[in-house]
Amino acid sequence: MDTTLISNANGQPDVWVVLAELPFSDLEPVHEEIRKLRHALCGSFDPATADAISFYYRGCKFRAAKRGDHIDILTSDPDCPPDILFEPLAKLISPLSRCSLSVPNDVPS
């Protein structure tokens, strides 16, 4: 997919608002799950070089960004209806918990 679909149409920089911090450290499973979302348009992603994934979901712009040991889910459209703002987050948590949530090294399993 052409990454220009994810660009800002008015040429102004996006202002991102954090919706959630998820305790995951790998963006690759996040990208796989975003691509499965029925109404998502997702740009290309190279796990070797990228530290964020931009995508549209039902007309609202989102971003999943790696921040140290967690991933932030952000939006540049805080006026988006609450059900749309939190729908991608709700659909990501369960599958990501199964595939990428890891136990820290100092915690016994």
Secondary structure, 3 states (H helix, E strand, C coil): CCHHHHCCCCCCCCCCEEEEEECCCCHHHHHHHHHHCCCEEECCCCCCCCCEEEEEECCEEEEEEEECCEEEEEECCCCCCHHHHHHHHHHHHHHHHHHHCCCCCCCCC
